[in-house]
Amino acid sequence: MSDPLPVIPLEYAADPAGNTPRLRKWLRFLAHAAWLTCIFAWLLILYPTVESVLVSGPLIFLLGAALLIVAWRVGSPRHMILGASHCAICLLFFMLVQQLKWGPGAARTPFAVMGGAYAAAAAAATLWVQSRAAGRAGIIGRG
């Protein structure tokens, strides 16, 4: 019996799990957009005014929710955790303001410290998740 002919993978075709290359591109875009928005939001807290979180917070939350949904569709648990963490940090900041009755002056330093730590952690986590996903897809490690 002869060996079967090797099959050339078609990159534009959907894989057996139903993932399309289009969804995977959205997954990568949303992952990077969310943490870049975190860094931008942190810079806005530091320099102009802490009230910028009124716009950047919901934006990060929406990007995190979109990342969570697309990751669920693709079946990427690491990306789901990443998306959920973006939503969670926004809810944490909202709850801190509500429970501690922080005004802009009182929220500036804690938001700057926690926002900076979260932006750094989100950057590291995003790059790690993306490199793991690229390694599984065969993009990294080709000789």
Sine and cosine of phi, psi and omega as CSV:
sin_phi,cos_phi,sin_psi,cos_psi,sin_omega,cos_omega
0.00,0.00,0.71,-0.71,-0.05,-1.00
-1.00,0.06,0.38,-0.92,0.03,-1.00
-0.94,0.34,0.58,-0.81,0.03,-1.00
-0.92,0.40,0.47,-0.88,0.04,-1.00
-0.95,0.32,0.67,-0.74,0.04,-1.00
-0.92,0.40,0.59,-0.81,-0.02,-1.00
-0.98,-0.18,0.72,-0.69,0.06,-1.00
-1.00,0.08,0.85,-0.53,-0.02,-1.00
-0.93,0.37,0.68,-0.73,0.06,-1.00
-1.00,-0.08,0.93,-0.36,-0.10,-1.00
-0.92,0.38,-0.37,0.93,-0.03,-1.00
-1.00,0.01,-0.13,0.99,-0.01,-1.00
-1.00,0.09,0.45,-0.89,0.04,-1.00
-0.96,0.27,0.56,-0.83,0.04,-1.00
-0.99,0.12,0.16,-0.99,-0.07,-1.00
-0.86,0.51,-0.44,0.90,-0.01,-1.00
-0.98,0.18,-0.06,1.00,0.01,-1.00
1.00,-0.03,0.10,1.00,0.02,-1.00
-0.98,0.21,0.72,-0.69,0.05,-1.00
-0.96,-0.27,0.44,-0.90,0.07,-1.00
-0.85,0.52,-0.49,0.87,0.01,-1.00
-0.90,0.43,-0.68,0.73,0.04,-1.00
-0.91,0.42,-0.63,0.78,0.02,-1.00
-0.91,0.41,-0.57,0.82,0.06,-1.00
-0.92,0.40,-0.66,0.75,0.05,-1.00
-0.90,0.45,-0.61,0.79,0.02,-1.00
-0.87,0.49,-0.74,0.67,0.02,-1.00
-0.89,0.46,-0.70,0.72,-0.02,-1.00
-0.88,0.48,-0.75,0.67,-0.04,-1.00
-0.91,0.42,-0.61,0.79,0.02,-1.00
-0.88,0.47,-0.72,0.69,-0.01,-1.00
-0.96,0.29,-0.64,0.77,0.00,-1.00
-0.89,0.46,-0.62,0.78,-0.03,-1.00
-0.91,0.41,-0.73,0.68,-0.04,-1.00
-0.97,0.25,-0.48,0.88,0.11,-0.99
-0.91,0.41,-0.58,0.81,0.07,-1.00
-0.91,0.40,-0.59,0.81,0.07,-1.00
-0.88,0.47,-0.70,0.72,0.00,-1.00
-0.91,0.42,-0.69,0.72,0.02,-1.00
-0.89,0.46,-0.67,0.74,0.02,-1.00
-0.90,0.45,-0.63,0.77,0.02,-1.00
-0.90,0.44,-0.67,0.74,0.04,-1.00
-0.90,0.43,-0.59,0.81,0.05,-1.00
-0.92,0.39,-0.55,0.84,0.05,-1.00
-0.92,0.39,-0.65,0.76,-0.06,-1.00
-0.93,0.36,-0.69,0.72,-0.18,-0.98
-0.99,-0.16,-0.95,0.33,-0.08,-1.00
-0.95,0.33,-0.91,0.41,-0.10,-1.00
-0.28,-0.96,0.48,-0.88,-0.01,-1.00
-0.96,0.29,-0.34,0.94,0.00,-1.00
-0.91,0.42,-0.19,0.98,0.02,-1.00
-0.89,0.46,-0.33,0.95,0.02,-1.00
-0.92,0.39,-0.28,0.96,0.06,-1.00
-0.90,0.43,-0.43,0.90,0.05,-1.00
-0.98,-0.21,-0.73,0.69,-0.10,-1.00
-0.94,0.33,-0.56,0.83,0.01,-1.00
-0.87,0.50,-0.81,0.58,0.04,-1.00
-0.88,0.47,-0.54,0.84,0.03,-1.00
-0.91,0.42,-0.70,0.71,0.05,-1.00
-0.90,0.45,-0.66,0.75,0.02,-1.00
-0.87,0.49,-0.72,0.69,-0.01,-1.00
-0.91,0.42,-0.65,0.76,0.06,-1.00
-0.90,0.43,-0.65,0.76,0.05,-1.00
-0.90,0.44,-0.66,0.75,0.02,-1.00
-0.91,0.41,-0.66,0.75,0.04,-1.00
-0.90,0.44,-0.66,0.75,0.05,-1.00
-0.89,0.46,-0.66,0.75,0.02,-1.00
-0.88,0.47,-0.70,0.72,-0.02,-1.00
-0.92,0.38,-0.72,0.69,-0.01,-1.00
-0.91,0.41,-0.64,0.77,0.03,-1.00
-0.89,0.45,-0.61,0.79,0.06,-1.00
-0.90,0.44,-0.68,0.73,0.02,-1.00
-0.90,0.44,-0.62,0.78,-0.01,-1.00
-0.98,0.19,-0.45,0.89,-0.02,-1.00
1.00,0.04,0.64,0.77,-0.01,-1.00
-0.93,-0.37,0.99,-0.14,-0.03,-1.00
-0.88,0.47,-0.56,0.83,0.01,-1.00
-0.90,0.43,-0.67,0.74,0.04,-1.00
-0.93,0.37,-0.54,0.84,0.06,-1.00
-0.89,0.45,-0.68,0.73,0.03,-1.00
-0.89,0.45,-0.65,0.76,0.02,-1.00
-0.88,0.48,-0.73,0.68,0.02,-1.00
-0.89,0.45,-0.67,0.74,0.01,-1.00
-0.90,0.43,-0.57,0.82,0.00,-1.00
-0.93,0.37,-0.57,0.82,0.06,-1.00
-0.90,0.43,-0.66,0.75,0.05,-1.00
-0.91,0.42,-0.67,0.74,-0.07,-1.00
-0.91,0.42,-0.64,0.77,-0.02,-1.00
-0.92,0.40,-0.59,0.80,0.04,-1.00
-0.91,0.41,-0.67,0.74,0.04,-1.00
-0.91,0.41,-0.60,0.80,0.04,-1.00
-0.88,0.47,-0.74,0.67,0.01,-1.00
-0.88,0.48,-0.67,0.74,0.02,-1.00
-0.88,0.48,-0.72,0.69,-0.02,-1.00
-0.91,0.41,-0.61,0.80,0.04,-1.00
-0.89,0.46,-0.69,0.72,0.02,-1.00
-0.89,0.45,-0.67,0.74,-0.03,-1.00
-0.94,0.34,-0.73,0.68,-0.10,-1.00
-0.96,0.26,-0.61,0.79,-0.04,-1.00
-1.00,-0.07,-0.03,1.00,0.01,-1.00
0.81,0.59,0.74,0.68,0.01,-1.00
-0.97,0.25,0.70,-0.72,0.19,-0.98
-1.00,-0.09,-0.01,-1.00,0.00,-1.00
-0.85,0.53,-0.63,0.77,-0.01,-1.00
-0.92,0.39,-0.66,0.75,-0.02,-1.00
-0.96,0.26,-0.46,0.89,-0.05,-1.00
-1.00,0.08,-0.31,0.95,-0.13,-0.99
-0.85,0.53,-0.81,0.59,-0.05,-1.00
-0.92,0.38,-0.75,0.66,0.02,-1.00
-0.88,0.47,-0.63,0.78,0.02,-1.00
-0.91,0.41,-0.62,0.79,0.01,-1.00
-0.91,0.41,-0.68,0.73,-0.02,-1.00
-0.94,0.34,-0.79,0.61,-0.03,-1.00
-0.92,0.38,-0.61,0.79,0.01,-1.00
-0.91,0.42,-0.65,0.76,0.04,-1.00
-0.91,0.42,-0.69,0.72,0.03,-1.00
-0.90,0.44,-0.67,0.74,0.00,-1.00
-0.93,0.37,-0.65,0.76,0.01,-1.00
-0.87,0.49,-0.66,0.75,0.04,-1.00
-0.92,0.40,-0.70,0.72,0.02,-1.00
-0.91,0.42,-0.65,0.76,0.01,-1.00
-0.91,0.41,-0.62,0.79,0.04,-1.00
-0.89,0.45,-0.73,0.68,0.00,-1.00
-0.90,0.44,-0.69,0.72,-0.01,-1.00
-0.91,0.42,-0.67,0.74,0.01,-1.00
-0.90,0.45,-0.72,0.70,0.01,-1.00
-0.90,0.43,-0.61,0.80,0.03,-1.00
-0.92,0.40,-0.73,0.68,-0.01,-1.00
-0.89,0.46,-0.68,0.73,-0.01,-1.00
-0.92,0.40,-0.62,0.79,0.01,-1.00
-0.94,0.35,-0.59,0.81,0.07,-1.00
-0.91,0.42,-0.66,0.75,0.01,-1.00
-0.92,0.40,-0.64,0.77,0.02,-1.00
-0.93,0.38,-0.59,0.81,0.04,-1.00
-0.91,0.42,-0.64,0.77,0.03,-1.00
-0.93,0.36,-0.53,0.85,-0.02,-1.00
-0.98,0.18,-0.12,0.99,0.01,-1.00
1.00,0.08,0.21,0.98,-0.02,-1.00
-0.98,0.19,-0.62,0.79,0.03,-1.00
-0.99,-0.11,0.63,-0.78,0.08,-1.00
0.99,-0.13,0.09,1.00,0.07,-1.00
-0.97,0.23,0.74,-0.67,-0.07,-1.00
-1.00,-0.09,0.00,0.00,0.00,0.00
